[in-house]
Amino acid sequence: MAHAREWTDAFITYYNHDHRHSGIGLHTPASVHLGTAEEVRDQRAAALAEAYERHPERFARRPKPPEIPGQVWINDPAKRRQPASQGS
């Protein structure tokens, strides 16, 4: 049980603080939750602009960081289908 708790704690920490999720603009959930995602996105935009200015031949078009969505769902209720009625 102790090993399972250690593994779970490590996984949750990684998932929330290190893993960048494509569904939230390649930010961590912690960054979005704590309100630092816009600042991080601005820093990424500056780094991408500098990279483009230095070596435009490396890019097919001017790069920009992904947008941060206003809402994110694991199971979007608007897309959820109602289960079929199971008659007796």
N, CA, C and O atoms as CSV, one atom per row, in Angstrom:
chain,resi,resn,atom,element,x,y,z
A,1,MET,N,N,0.833,-1.196,0.000
A,1,MET,CA,C,0.000,0.000,0.000
A,1,MET,C,C,0.875,1.257,0.000
A,1,MET,O,O,0.553,2.242,-0.665
A,2,ALA,N,N,1.967,1.219,0.737
A,2,ALA,CA,C,2.860,2.384,0.789
A,2,ALA,C,C,3.464,2.659,-0.591
A,2,ALA,O,O,3.574,3.811,-1.010
A,3,HIS,N,N,3.852,1.595,-1.287
A,3,HIS,CA,C,4.422,1.766,-2.624
A,3,HIS,C,C,3.389,2.355,-3.579
A,3,HIS,O,O,3.718,3.216,-4.396
A,4,ALA,N,N,2.170,1.904,-3.484
A,4,ALA,CA,C,1.100,2.432,-4.351
A,4,ALA,C,C,0.877,3.918,-4.075
A,4,ALA,O,O,0.684,4.699,-5.007
A,5,ARG,N,N,0.902,4.308,-2.811
A,5,ARG,CA,C,0.723,5.725,-2.467
A,5,ARG,C,C,1.885,6.567,-2.992
A,5,ARG,O,O,1.671,7.660,-3.517
A,6,GLU,N,N,3.103,6.068,-2.852
A,6,GLU,CA,C,4.279,6.793,-3.342
A,6,GLU,C,C,4.193,6.967,-4.858
A,6,GLU,O,O,4.432,8.057,-5.376
A,7,TRP,N,N,3.850,5.890,-5.563
A,7,TRP,CA,C,3.756,5.958,-7.017
A,7,TRP,C,C,2.676,6.949,-7.436
A,7,TRP,O,O,2.888,7.766,-8.332
A,8,THR,N,N,1.520,6.870,-6.786
A,8,THR,CA,C,0.408,7.763,-7.126
A,8,THR,C,C,0.769,9.211,-6.851
A,8,THR,O,O,0.487,10.084,-7.672
A,9,ASP,N,N,1.386,9.479,-5.716
A,9,ASP,CA,C,1.797,10.855,-5.402
A,9,ASP,C,C,2.770,11.383,-6.450
A,9,ASP,O,O,2.642,12.521,-6.903
A,10,ALA,N,N,3.744,10.558,-6.837
A,10,ALA,CA,C,4.723,10.975,-7.843
A,10,ALA,C,C,4.045,11.221,-9.188
A,10,ALA,O,O,4.355,12.197,-9.871
A,11,PHE,N,N,3.123,10.343,-9.568
A,11,PHE,CA,C,2.428,10.501,-10.846
A,11,PHE,C,C,1.588,11.771,-10.860
A,11,PHE,O,O,1.630,12.530,-11.829
A,12,ILE,N,N,0.835,12.006,-9.810
A,12,ILE,CA,C,-0.031,13.191,-9.750
A,12,ILE,C,C,0.810,14.464,-9.780
A,12,ILE,O,O,0.441,15.433,-10.443
A,13,THR,N,N,1.927,14.470,-9.074
A,13,THR,CA,C,2.816,15.636,-9.096
A,13,THR,C,C,3.330,15.876,-10.507
A,13,THR,O,O,3.294,17.005,-10.996
A,14,TYR,N,N,3.809,14.820,-11.168
A,14,TYR,CA,C,4.284,14.951,-12.546
A,14,TYR,C,C,3.164,15.447,-13.462
A,14,TYR,O,O,3.364,16.386,-14.233
A,15,TYR,N,N,2.004,14.827,-13.381
A,15,TYR,CA,C,0.886,15.137,-14.268
A,15,TYR,C,C,0.438,16.591,-14.118
A,15,TYR,O,O,0.104,17.240,-15.109
A,16,ASN,N,N,0.430,17.096,-12.904
A,16,ASN,CA,C,-0.056,18.454,-12.655
A,16,ASN,C,C,1.003,19.539,-12.806
A,16,ASN,O,O,0.665,20.682,-13.113
A,17,HIS,N,N,2.288,19.206,-12.597
A,17,HIS,CA,C,3.313,20.241,-12.560
A,17,HIS,C,C,4.364,20.145,-13.661
A,17,HIS,O,O,5.055,21.130,-13.921
A,18,ASP,N,N,4.509,18.998,-14.314
A,18,ASP,CA,C,5.554,18.840,-15.320
A,18,ASP,C,C,5.020,18.536,-16.721
A,18,ASP,O,O,5.544,19.059,-17.705
A,19,HIS,N,N,4.002,17.713,-16.821
A,19,HIS,CA,C,3.479,17.300,-18.120
A,19,HIS,C,C,2.705,18.443,-18.775
A,19,HIS,O,O,1.795,19.015,-18.175
A,20,ARG,N,N,3.079,18.766,-20.012
A,20,ARG,CA,C,2.375,19.812,-20.750
A,20,ARG,C,C,1.272,19.172,-21.582
A,20,ARG,O,O,1.528,18.291,-22.403
A,21,HIS,N,N,0.062,19.620,-21.364
A,21,HIS,CA,C,-1.121,19.010,-21.969
A,21,HIS,C,C,-1.513,19.747,-23.253
A,21,HIS,O,O,-1.638,20.971,-23.263
A,22,SER,N,N,-1.702,18.998,-24.318
A,22,SER,CA,C,-2.065,19.613,-25.595
A,22,SER,C,C,-3.433,20.294,-25.524
A,22,SER,O,O,-3.662,21.289,-26.212
A,23,GLY,N,N,-4.326,19.778,-24.714
A,23,GLY,CA,C,-5.674,20.351,-24.616
A,23,GLY,C,C,-5.729,21.690,-23.907
A,23,GLY,O,O,-6.748,22.377,-23.959
A,24,ILE,N,N,-4.633,22.074,-23.238
A,24,ILE,CA,C,-4.598,23.375,-22.553
A,24,ILE,C,C,-3.396,24.189,-23.034
A,24,ILE,O,O,-2.715,24.849,-22.250
A,25,GLY,N,N,-3.157,24.124,-24.346
A,25,GLY,CA,C,-2.132,24.964,-24.961
A,25,GLY,C,C,-0.714,24.617,-24.561
A,25,GLY,O,O,0.144,25.498,-24.505
A,26,LEU,N,N,-0.453,23.361,-24.283
A,26,LEU,CA,C,0.861,22.867,-23.862
A,26,LEU,C,C,1.332,23.492,-22.551
A,26,LEU,O,O,2.520,23.743,-22.348
A,27,HIS,N,N,0.369,23.732,-21.676
A,27,HIS,CA,C,0.677,24.208,-20.321
A,27,HIS,C,C,0.443,23.070,-19.345
A,27,HIS,O,O,-0.159,22.050,-19.682
A,28,THR,N,N,0.928,23.264,-18.138
A,28,THR,CA,C,0.639,22.297,-17.089
A,28,THR,C,C,-0.679,22.694,-16.431
A,28,THR,O,O,-1.035,23.873,-16.441
A,29,PRO,N,N,-1.406,21.740,-15.861
A,29,PRO,CA,C,-2.619,22.104,-15.142
A,29,PRO,C,C,-2.336,23.099,-14.013
A,29,PRO,O,O,-3.147,23.987,-13.751
A,30,ALA,N,N,-1.193,22.953,-13.350
A,30,ALA,CA,C,-0.855,23.875,-12.259
A,30,ALA,C,C,-0.707,25.295,-12.783
A,30,ALA,O,O,-1.176,26.237,-12.143
A,31,SER,N,N,-0.062,25.469,-13.936
A,31,SER,CA,C,0.117,26.798,-14.501
A,31,SER,C,C,-1.225,27.445,-14.833
A,31,SER,O,O,-1.438,28.626,-14.560
A,32,VAL,N,N,-2.117,26.674,-15.417
A,32,VAL,CA,C,-3.441,27.204,-15.749
A,32,VAL,C,C,-4.206,27.523,-14.468
A,32,VAL,O,O,-4.817,28.586,-14.354
A,33,HIS,N,N,-4.173,26.620,-13.524
A,33,HIS,CA,C,-4.911,26.805,-12.272
A,33,HIS,C,C,-4.383,27.996,-11.473
A,33,HIS,O,O,-5.162,28.746,-10.885
A,34,LEU,N,N,-3.064,28.169,-11.451
A,34,LEU,CA,C,-2.457,29.243,-10.661
A,34,LEU,C,C,-2.426,30.580,-11.390
A,34,LEU,O,O,-2.032,31.594,-10.814
A,35,GLY,N,N,-2.845,30.586,-12.665
A,35,GLY,CA,C,-2.947,31.837,-13.407
A,35,GLY,C,C,-1.658,32.318,-14.050
A,35,GLY,O,O,-1.548,33.497,-14.385
A,36,THR,N,N,-0.680,31.439,-14.233
A,36,THR,CA,C,0.576,31.848,-14.854
A,36,THR,C,C,0.650,31.485,-16.337
A,36,THR,O,O,1.656,31.769,-16.987
A,37,ALA,N,N,-0.382,30.872,-16.872
A,37,ALA,CA,C,-0.344,30.397,-18.264
A,37,ALA,C,C,-0.170,31.539,-19.265
A,37,ALA,O,O,0.570,31.386,-20.237
A,38,GLU,N,N,-0.821,32.659,-19.058
A,38,GLU,CA,C,-0.686,33.792,-19.990
A,38,GLU,C,C,0.748,34.309,-20.002
A,38,GLU,O,O,1.295,34.606,-21.065
A,39,GLU,N,N,1.352,34.416,-18.833
A,39,GLU,CA,C,2.742,34.875,-18.741
A,39,GLU,C,C,3.680,33.890,-19.451
A,39,GLU,O,O,4.581,34.297,-20.184
A,40,VAL,N,N,3.458,32.605,-19.227
A,40,VAL,CA,C,4.266,31.577,-19.889
A,40,VAL,C,C,4.070,31.658,-21.392
A,40,VAL,O,O,5.036,31.558,-22.148
A,41,ARG,N,N,2.830,31.837,-21.836
A,41,ARG,CA,C,2.556,31.944,-23.274
A,41,ARG,C,C,3.267,33.148,-23.866
A,41,ARG,O,O,3.817,33.055,-24.963
A,42,ASP,N,N,3.269,34.277,-23.167
A,42,ASP,CA,C,3.971,35.472,-23.652
A,42,ASP,C,C,5.470,35.216,-23.768
A,42,ASP,O,O,6.101,35.660,-24.727
A,43,GLN,N,N,6.042,34.508,-22.804
A,43,GLN,CA,C,7.471,34.171,-22.857
A,43,GLN,C,C,7.756,33.244,-24.035
A,43,GLN,O,O,8.768,33.398,-24.720
A,44,ARG,N,N,6.880,32.297,-24.268
A,44,ARG,CA,C,7.044,31.391,-25.414
A,44,ARG,C,C,6.964,32.163,-26.719
A,44,ARG,O,O,7.743,31.915,-27.640
A,45,ALA,N,N,6.019,33.103,-26.803
A,45,ALA,CA,C,5.869,33.903,-28.018
A,45,ALA,C,C,7.137,34.699,-28.285
A,45,ALA,O,O,7.572,34.795,-29.432
A,46,ALA,N,N,7.740,35.273,-27.246
A,46,ALA,CA,C,8.974,36.040,-27.414
A,46,ALA,C,C,10.109,35.130,-27.879
A,46,ALA,O,O,10.881,35.508,-28.760
A,47,ALA,N,N,10.217,33.944,-27.302
A,47,ALA,CA,C,11.273,33.007,-27.692
A,47,ALA,C,C,11.083,32.544,-29.140
A,47,ALA,O,O,12.053,32.432,-29.891
A,48,LEU,N,N,9.843,32.277,-29.526
A,48,LEU,CA,C,9.573,31.851,-30.898
A,48,LEU,C,C,9.863,32.976,-31.894
A,48,LEU,O,O,10.397,32.727,-32.975
A,49,ALA,N,N,9.509,34.216,-31.529
A,49,ALA,CA,C,9.778,35.357,-32.408
A,49,ALA,C,C,11.279,35.543,-32.591
A,49,ALA,O,O,11.745,35.806,-33.699
A,50,GLU,N,N,12.032,35.409,-31.508
A,50,GLU,CA,C,13.491,35.535,-31.601
A,50,GLU,C,C,14.076,34.424,-32.474
A,50,GLU,O,O,14.945,34.681,-33.308
A,51,ALA,N,N,13.606,33.205,-32.286
A,51,ALA,CA,C,14.093,32.088,-33.102
A,51,ALA,C,C,13.784,32.322,-34.578
A,51,ALA,O,O,14.614,32.035,-35.441
A,52,TYR,N,N,12.605,32.836,-34.864
A,52,TYR,CA,C,12.225,33.109,-36.246
A,52,TYR,C,C,13.102,34.207,-36.842
A,52,TYR,O,O,13.547,34.097,-37.985
A,53,GLU,N,N,13.351,35.270,-36.068
A,53,GLU,CA,C,14.174,36.372,-36.564
A,53,GLU,C,C,15.603,35.911,-36.843
A,53,GLU,O,O,16.224,36.362,-37.805
A,54,ARG,N,N,16.120,35.023,-36.017
A,54,ARG,CA,C,17.494,34.544,-36.195
A,54,ARG,C,C,17.623,33.555,-37.357
A,54,ARG,O,O,18.610,33.576,-38.091
A,55,HIS,N,N,16.615,32.688,-37.516
A,55,HIS,CA,C,16.698,31.633,-38.531
A,55,HIS,C,C,15.348,31.404,-39.206
A,55,HIS,O,O,14.734,30.357,-39.004
A,56,PRO,N,N,14.879,32.350,-39.993
A,56,PRO,CA,C,13.566,32.178,-40.637
A,56,PRO,C,C,13.527,30.986,-41.597
A,56,PRO,O,O,12.454,30.452,-41.879
A,57,GLU,N,N,14.671,30.576,-42.091
A,57,GLU,CA,C,14.707,29.444,-43.021
A,57,GLU,C,C,14.291,28.138,-42.358
A,57,GLU,O,O,13.978,27.171,-43.052
A,58,ARG,N,N,14.283,28.092,-41.055
A,58,ARG,CA,C,13.895,26.876,-40.334
A,58,ARG,C,C,12.369,26.726,-40.210
A,58,ARG,O,O,11.881,25.697,-39.743
A,59,PHE,N,N,11.640,27.733,-40.619
A,59,PHE,CA,C,10.197,27.748,-40.405
A,59,PHE,C,C,9.452,27.899,-41.724
A,59,PHE,O,O,9.879,28.645,-42.605
A,60,ALA,N,N,8.351,27.194,-41.853
A,60,ALA,CA,C,7.487,27.348,-43.025
A,60,ALA,C,C,6.657,28.629,-42.911
A,60,ALA,O,O,6.288,29.230,-43.920
A,61,ARG,N,N,6.372,29.035,-41.691
A,61,ARG,CA,C,5.637,30.277,-41.414
A,61,ARG,C,C,6.030,30.758,-40.018
A,61,ARG,O,O,6.654,30.025,-39.250
A,62,ARG,N,N,5.661,31.981,-39.706
A,62,ARG,CA,C,6.008,32.548,-38.403
A,62,ARG,C,C,5.334,31.714,-37.299
A,62,ARG,O,O,4.115,31.543,-37.309
A,63,PRO,N,N,6.121,31.203,-36.356
A,63,PRO,CA,C,5.540,30.359,-35.303
A,63,PRO,C,C,4.843,31.179,-34.221
A,63,PRO,O,O,5.191,32.332,-33.967
A,64,LYS,N,N,3.869,30.563,-33.604
A,64,LYS,CA,C,3.208,31.193,-32.456
A,64,LYS,C,C,2.807,30.087,-31.485
A,64,LYS,O,O,2.519,28.965,-31.901
A,65,PRO,N,N,2.791,30.397,-30.212
A,65,PRO,CA,C,2.410,29.367,-29.235
A,65,PRO,C,C,0.918,29.067,-29.331
A,65,PRO,O,O,0.145,29.911,-29.786
A,66,PRO,N,N,0.504,27.869,-28.906
A,66,PRO,CA,C,-0.915,27.520,-28.978
A,66,PRO,C,C,-1.764,28.427,-28.082
A,66,PRO,O,O,-1.302,28.931,-27.059
A,67,GLU,N,N,-2.991,28.614,-28.490
A,67,GLU,CA,C,-3.940,29.394,-27.689
A,67,GLU,C,C,-4.284,28.638,-26.407
A,67,GLU,O,O,-4.212,27.410,-26.357
A,68,ILE,N,N,-4.650,29.376,-25.396
A,68,ILE,CA,C,-5.115,28.778,-24.150
A,68,ILE,C,C,-6.644,28.773,-24.223
A,68,ILE,O,O,-7.258,29.837,-24.299
A,69,PRO,N,N,-7.256,27.605,-24.202
A,69,PRO,CA,C,-8.715,27.560,-24.330
A,69,PRO,C,C,-9.410,28.162,-23.113
A,69,PRO,O,O,-8.881,28.143,-22.002
A,70,GLY,N,N,-10.600,28.692,-23.346
A,70,GLY,CA,C,-11.377,29.263,-22.241
A,70,GLY,C,C,-11.975,28.201,-21.343
A,70,GLY,O,O,-12.115,28.413,-20.138
A,71,GLN,N,N,-12.329,27.063,-21.915
A,71,GLN,CA,C,-12.889,25.952,-21.152
A,71,GLN,C,C,-12.258,24.661,-21.643
A,71,GLN,O,O,-11.958,24.503,-22.826
A,72,VAL,N,N,-12.067,23.761,-20.723
A,72,VAL,CA,C,-11.524,22.451,-21.045
A,72,VAL,C,C,-12.348,21.410,-20.329
A,72,VAL,O,O,-12.708,21.572,-19.163
A,73,TRP,N,N,-12.642,20.336,-21.041
A,73,TRP,CA,C,-13.445,19.265,-20.456
A,73,TRP,C,C,-12.746,17.928,-20.629
A,73,TRP,O,O,-12.107,17.679,-21.651
A,74,ILE,N,N,-12.867,17.088,-19.647
A,74,ILE,CA,C,-12.466,15.698,-19.824
A,74,ILE,C,C,-13.619,14.970,-20.508
A,74,ILE,O,O,-13.407,14.217,-21.458
A,75,ASN,N,N,-14.817,15.191,-20.032
A,75,ASN,CA,C,-16.025,14.633,-20.635
A,75,ASN,C,C,-16.994,15.799,-20.835
A,75,ASN,O,O,-17.773,16.131,-19.942
A,76,ASP,N,N,-16.934,16.408,-22.007
A,76,ASP,CA,C,-17.763,17.573,-22.298
A,76,ASP,C,C,-19.240,17.204,-22.217
A,76,ASP,O,O,-19.708,16.360,-22.980
A,77,PRO,N,N,-19.977,17.829,-21.302
A,77,PRO,CA,C,-21.393,17.484,-21.164
A,77,PRO,C,C,-22.206,17.778,-22.428
A,77,PRO,O,O,-23.217,17.123,-22.679
A,78,ALA,N,N,-21.769,18.756,-23.219
A,78,ALA,CA,C,-22.500,19.076,-24.451
A,78,ALA,C,C,-22.370,17.960,-25.486
A,78,ALA,O,O,-23.223,17.821,-26.362
A,79,LYS,N,N,-21.316,17.175,-25.385
A,79,LYS,CA,C,-21.094,16.098,-26.348
A,79,LYS,C,C,-21.464,14.735,-25.786
A,79,LYS,O,O,-21.368,13.719,-26.475
A,80,ARG,N,N,-21.881,14.722,-24.549
A,80,ARG,CA,C,-22.207,13.448,-23.911
A,80,ARG,C,C,-23.521,12.913,-24.467
A,80,ARG,O,O,-24.514,13.634,-24.569
A,81,ARG,N,N,-23.502,11.650,-24.817
A,81,ARG,CA,C,-24.722,11.010,-25.304
A,81,ARG,C,C,-25.459,10.379,-24.122
A,81,ARG,O,O,-24.850,9.869,-23.182
A,82,GLN,N,N,-26.751,10.430,-24.201
A,82,GLN,CA,C,-27.550,9.795,-23.171
A,82,GLN,C,C,-27.498,8.289,-23.381
A,82,GLN,O,O,-27.657,7.813,-24.506
A,83,PRO,N,N,-27.278,7.533,-22.306
A,83,PRO,CA,C,-27.250,6.074,-22.473
A,83,PRO,C,C,-28.622,5.567,-22.923
A,83,PRO,O,O,-29.664,6.114,-22.561
A,84,ALA,N,N,-28.580,4.529,-23.705
A,84,ALA,CA,C,-29.837,3.936,-24.187
A,84,ALA,C,C,-30.633,3.397,-23.004
A,84,ALA,O,O,-30.078,2.847,-22.053
A,85,SER,N,N,-31.907,3.565,-23.089
A,85,SER,CA,C,-32.781,3.083,-22.030
A,85,SER,C,C,-32.730,1.562,-21.989
A,85,SER,O,O,-32.832,0.892,-23.017
A,86,GLN,N,N,-32.571,1.037,-20.791
A,86,GLN,CA,C,-32.533,-0.418,-20.639
A,86,GLN,C,C,-33.861,-0.872,-20.064
A,86,GLN,O,O,-34.115,-0.744,-18.867
A,87,GLY,N,N,-34.684,-1.393,-20.919
A,87,GLY,CA,C,-35.996,-1.861,-20.493
A,87,GLY,C,C,-35.910,-3.186,-19.737
A,87,GLY,O,O,-34.945,-3.936,-19.885
A,88,SER,N,N,-36.903,-3.455,-18.950
A,88,SER,CA,C,-36.912,-4.712,-18.181
A,88,SER,C,C,-37.327,-5.858,-19.038
A,88,SER,O,O,-37.392,-6.992,-18.562
